[in-house]
Amino acid sequence: MYAVIEQGSKQYKVAQGESLDIELTGAAPDATTLEIDKVLLVSDGQNIKIGNPYVPGAKVTASFQGNAEESIVKGLKIYPMHFRRRKASKKRIGHRQKYQRILIDKIEA
């Protein structure tokens, strides 16, 4: 069984028991679970339910690794470069995005 969820303006294909890095949720620091009700598609292998835009009554339950504050991980550091064709006219900056690691516990349709 798998589902397609929307979290933080991105869509993810998830299955039960899968670990996933999503954008920061703004959950309470001591929260241990997260319920996602923005489910776009649910499939159990035979039947497929497609929402318009969301599947009514469907939700995905996930748990944080530890609690919400401990589950924050950092992504790869990227170095965007701004360059113009004039002498000494370049700029290099660094950015490292933060994510929350969750574990998918249950998919309900």
Buried (B, 14 or more C-beta within 10 A) or exposed (E): EBBBBBBEEEEBEBEBEEEBBBEEBEBEEEBBEBEBBBBBBBBEEEEEBEBEEBBEEBBBBBBBBEBBEBBBEEEEEEEEEEEEEEEEEEEEEEEEEEBBBBBBEEBBB
